[in-house]
Amino acid sequence: MIAATLCWYCEPLAALDRCVRSLAGVTDLLIALDGRWRGFADDAPAESPADESDTIQKAAAGIGLDVVIVAPSRKPITQAPAPWESQVAKRAQACLIATELGADYAFVIDGDEWIEASPEFRGHVQEDLVYSVLYINAQNGHVRDGGRAIRRIYSTAHGLTVDRAHNGYRTLDDPSRWLHGNGRHVDLVEPVDLSHFITLFHDSSGRDEERSQARDIYRSKRRREQLEVWV
């Protein structure tokens, strides 16, 4: 079983609908985690507007895809939504849920991305630990570059978590077995390239200015304060 893991927060409804519907025939399950993390837009609500989770549920139902939506945790006294501790913690939780629900692989996708895959794709995901897909940037729906291979499909056979950085995917049974991360600091398992069978498109141009600014501010803070470090 392949489970898509979607970590999202305040995304355009059209983008979420496109993202989820693109999973038809590609994954067997969608695990969607809502909410921002500490340090990201700290003055904003911890939870996305309700119509976003509704959009995800309706899109999944439209293609017959099982979906599990995970809301942010609640503060003990006020029961108000609480932000995730970090982006790393949020993605690690997605991996844990995928493993607990019996997924063999986690396919990582964001709310501003969507997939195009050939029917042969599923037959090539077998027993390897990590697979790469063709990743293409787009702007307002128009392709901006020729694409590159990027790791996005991870085996749960040895446990799966996220460590050190938001792209730091490794196995649980062996902390030195990295499926994705910074190759200058850790040894990475060689991926199987599925670029000929599946393409992942990324287009964040639909986000409003406030959401885009929050992303840029956080990325600057992440570098400045070393919120994600490899050494």
C-alpha positions as CSV (number, residue, x, y, z in Angstrom):
1,M,0.0,0.0,0.0
2,I,1.2,3.5,-0.9
3,A,0.0,6.3,1.3
4,A,0.3,9.9,0.3
5,T,1.4,12.2,3.2
6,L,0.2,15.7,2.8
7,C,1.3,18.4,5.3
8,W,-0.6,21.5,4.6
9,Y,-1.5,24.9,6.0
10,C,-3.6,27.7,4.5
11,E,-3.5,26.6,0.9
12,P,-5.8,27.8,-2.0
13,L,-8.8,25.5,-2.3
14,A,-8.3,25.0,-6.0
15,A,-4.7,23.8,-5.3
16,L,-5.8,21.3,-2.6
17,D,-8.5,20.0,-4.9
18,R,-6.0,19.5,-7.7
19,C,-3.4,17.9,-5.4
20,V,-5.8,15.3,-4.0
21,R,-7.5,14.4,-7.3
22,S,-4.1,13.9,-8.9
23,L,-3.5,10.9,-6.5
24,A,-6.1,8.8,-8.3
25,G,-4.5,5.5,-9.2
26,V,-1.2,6.5,-7.7
27,T,-1.8,6.0,-3.9
28,D,-4.2,3.9,-1.9
29,L,-4.6,6.3,1.1
30,L,-4.2,10.0,1.8
31,I,-2.9,11.1,5.2
32,A,-3.3,14.9,5.5
33,L,-2.0,16.9,8.5
34,D,-3.2,20.4,9.0
35,G,-1.6,23.3,10.9
36,R,1.3,25.5,11.1
37,W,4.4,25.0,13.3
38,R,6.1,27.2,15.8
39,G,8.1,30.0,14.2
40,F,5.9,30.1,11.1
41,A,3.4,33.0,11.2
42,D,3.3,33.0,15.0
43,D,0.5,35.6,15.0
44,A,-1.7,33.5,12.7
45,P,-4.2,30.8,13.7
46,A,-2.7,27.3,14.3
47,E,-5.3,25.7,12.1
48,S,-6.4,26.2,8.5
49,P,-9.9,27.4,7.7
50,A,-12.5,24.5,7.8
51,D,-13.2,24.7,4.1
52,E,-9.7,23.4,3.3
53,S,-10.2,20.1,5.1
54,D,-13.7,19.9,3.6
55,T,-12.1,20.4,0.1
56,I,-9.6,17.6,0.8
57,Q,-12.4,15.2,1.9
58,K,-14.6,16.0,-1.0
59,A,-11.8,15.6,-3.6
60,A,-10.7,12.3,-2.0
61,A,-14.3,11.0,-2.1
62,G,-14.6,12.1,-5.7
63,I,-11.8,9.7,-6.7
64,G,-12.6,6.9,-4.2
65,L,-9.5,7.5,-2.1
66,D,-9.5,6.8,1.6
67,V,-8.4,9.8,3.6
68,V,-7.3,10.4,7.2
69,I,-7.3,14.1,8.2
70,V,-5.3,15.0,11.3
71,A,-6.0,18.3,13.0
72,P,-3.5,20.1,15.3
73,S,-3.4,19.1,18.9
74,R,-5.4,21.1,21.4
75,K,-4.1,23.2,24.3
76,P,-5.0,21.5,27.7
77,I,-7.1,24.3,29.2
78,T,-8.5,26.4,26.4
79,Q,-8.7,23.5,23.9
80,A,-7.6,26.0,21.2
81,P,-5.5,24.5,18.4
82,A,-1.8,24.4,19.2
83,P,0.9,24.7,16.5
84,W,3.2,21.8,15.8
85,E,6.5,21.9,17.6
86,S,8.3,22.1,14.2
87,Q,8.1,21.3,10.6
88,V,10.3,18.3,11.3
89,A,7.9,17.1,14.0
90,K,4.9,17.5,11.7
91,R,6.4,15.5,8.9
92,A,7.7,12.8,11.3
93,Q,4.1,12.4,12.6
94,A,2.9,11.9,9.1
95,C,5.5,9.1,8.7
96,L,4.4,7.5,11.9
97,I,0.7,7.5,11.0
98,A,1.5,6.0,7.6
99,T,3.5,3.2,9.2
100,E,0.8,2.5,11.9
101,L,-1.9,2.3,9.2
102,G,0.0,-0.4,7.4
103,A,1.4,1.6,4.4
104,D,4.4,0.0,2.7
105,Y,5.5,3.4,1.3
106,A,5.0,7.0,2.0
107,F,4.6,9.4,-0.9
108,V,5.4,12.9,0.3
109,I,3.4,15.7,-1.4
110,D,2.7,19.3,-0.5
111,G,-0.5,21.3,-1.0
112,D,0.9,23.3,-3.9
113,E,1.9,20.2,-5.9
114,W,0.2,17.6,-8.1
115,I,1.1,14.4,-9.9
116,E,0.9,13.0,-13.4
117,A,1.7,9.3,-13.6
118,S,1.6,6.6,-16.2
119,P,-0.3,3.3,-15.5
120,E,3.0,1.5,-15.3
121,F,4.1,3.5,-12.2
122,R,2.7,1.1,-9.5
123,G,4.5,-1.9,-11.0
124,H,7.9,-0.3,-10.4
125,V,7.4,0.4,-6.7
126,Q,8.4,-3.0,-5.2
127,E,11.0,-3.6,-2.5
128,D,13.5,-0.7,-2.7
129,L,13.9,1.8,0.1
130,V,13.6,5.1,-1.8
131,Y,12.4,6.3,-5.2
132,S,12.8,9.5,-7.0
133,V,10.3,11.2,-9.3
134,L,10.6,13.9,-11.9
135,Y,10.1,17.3,-10.2
136,I,9.0,20.3,-12.3
137,N,8.4,23.9,-11.2
138,A,5.5,25.8,-12.7
139,Q,4.2,29.3,-12.6
140,N,0.5,29.9,-13.0
141,G,0.2,26.5,-14.6
142,H,3.1,27.0,-17.1
143,V,6.2,24.9,-16.8
144,R,9.3,26.9,-15.9
145,D,12.1,24.3,-16.2
146,G,12.9,20.9,-17.6
147,G,12.7,19.2,-14.2
148,R,15.0,17.1,-12.1
149,A,14.8,13.9,-10.1
150,I,13.8,14.3,-6.5
151,R,13.3,11.8,-3.7
152,R,9.7,11.5,-2.6
153,I,8.7,7.9,-2.1
154,Y,10.0,6.2,1.1
155,S,9.7,2.6,2.4
156,T,8.3,2.1,5.9
157,A,9.8,-1.5,6.1
158,H,12.4,-0.4,8.6
159,G,10.3,2.3,10.2
160,L,10.3,5.9,8.9
161,T,10.8,9.2,10.5
162,V,12.1,12.8,9.8
163,D,15.1,14.0,11.6
164,R,17.3,17.2,11.7
165,A,15.6,18.9,8.8
166,H,12.2,18.8,7.0
167,N,13.8,16.8,4.2
168,G,15.8,14.5,6.6
169,Y,14.0,11.2,6.0
170,R,15.7,8.1,7.6
171,T,14.8,4.7,8.9
172,L,14.0,4.1,12.5
173,D,15.9,0.9,13.0
174,D,19.2,2.4,11.8
175,P,19.7,6.1,12.4
176,S,22.6,6.1,9.9
177,R,20.4,4.9,7.0
178,W,19.3,8.1,5.3
179,L,16.7,8.0,2.5
180,H,16.8,11.8,1.9
181,G,18.8,14.7,3.4
182,N,21.9,16.7,3.0
183,G,24.4,14.5,1.2
184,R,27.3,16.6,2.4
185,H,26.8,15.5,6.0
186,V,25.1,12.1,5.8
187,D,25.4,9.1,3.5
188,L,22.3,8.7,1.4
189,V,20.7,5.5,0.1
190,E,20.8,5.5,-3.7
191,P,17.2,6.0,-5.0
192,V,15.5,4.1,-7.8
193,D,14.6,6.7,-10.5
194,L,11.0,6.6,-11.6
195,S,11.2,9.9,-13.6
196,H,10.0,8.2,-16.7
197,F,6.8,7.1,-15.0
198,I,5.7,9.9,-12.7
199,T,6.0,13.7,-12.6
200,L,5.5,15.9,-9.6
201,F,4.5,19.5,-10.5
202,H,5.0,22.4,-8.1
203,D,3.3,25.7,-8.4
204,S,2.9,28.1,-5.4
205,S,1.7,31.1,-7.5
206,G,-1.8,30.6,-6.3
207,R,-1.0,31.5,-2.7
208,D,-2.0,34.9,-1.5
209,E,0.6,37.5,-0.7
210,E,0.3,37.0,3.1
211,R,0.9,33.3,2.9
212,S,3.8,33.7,0.5
213,Q,5.4,36.3,2.8
214,A,5.0,34.1,5.8
215,R,6.9,31.3,3.9
216,D,9.7,33.6,3.0
217,I,10.1,35.0,6.5
218,Y,10.2,31.6,8.0
219,R,12.8,30.3,5.6
220,S,15.0,33.3,6.4
221,K,14.5,32.6,10.1
222,R,15.2,29.0,9.6
223,R,18.6,29.8,8.2
224,R,19.4,32.6,10.6
225,E,18.5,30.8,13.8
226,Q,19.6,27.3,12.4
227,L,16.3,25.7,13.2
228,E,17.3,22.8,11.1
229,V,20.9,21.7,11.3
230,W,22.9,18.8,10.0
231,V,26.1,19.1,12.1
